[in-house]
Amino acid sequence: GFSIEMANGEIIENPTTEKLEESLKTLNDENFYLILNRDNGFLQTSTSDQGYIIQYSDQSGMYEAEEYFNHDRMIEIFVAYIDDLDWKELANKWIKM
């Protein structure tokens, strides 16, 4: 299953897609990151002046998207991840860290 962890200390077990979207909408300068954990890795985002930074981890390592994302695109990637759709295709390039 999935769980959400946020900078403000909030943890949500087994979130719905709707709850994930709600949580992502609360990101701001104080509550500046969100991690969506799953059994074999995670997807995380944090706020920056240029936009949202997105990173993921799986069995092969940790990666960061080459570009920054606007709010809507960032949510689209997270929703695709929790819904097990082809979320990696929503970024131009992932760079191994």
TALINMO-V427454 format. One record per backbone hydrogen bond with DSSP energy under -1.0 kcal/mol. NH is the residue of the N-H (numbers start at 0). CO is the residue of the C=O. If there is no record, write none. Layout:
[[NH:CO] [NH:CO]]
This chain:
[[2:36] [3:11] [4:34] [5:9] [6:32] [8:5] [11:3] [13:1] [19:15] [20:16] [21:17] [22:18] [23:19] [24:20] [25:22] [26:23] [27:30] [31:29] [33:44] [34:4] [35:42] [36:2] [37:40] [40:37] [41:56] [42:35] [43:54] [44:33] [45:52] [46:31] [51:68] [52:45] [54:43] [55:62] [56:41] [57:60] [60:57] [62:55] [63:94] [64:53] [65:92] [68:51] [73:69] [74:70] [75:71] [76:72] [77:73] [78:74] [79:75] [80:76] [81:77] [82:78] [83:80] [84:79] [86:84] [89:86] [90:87] [94:63] [96:61]]
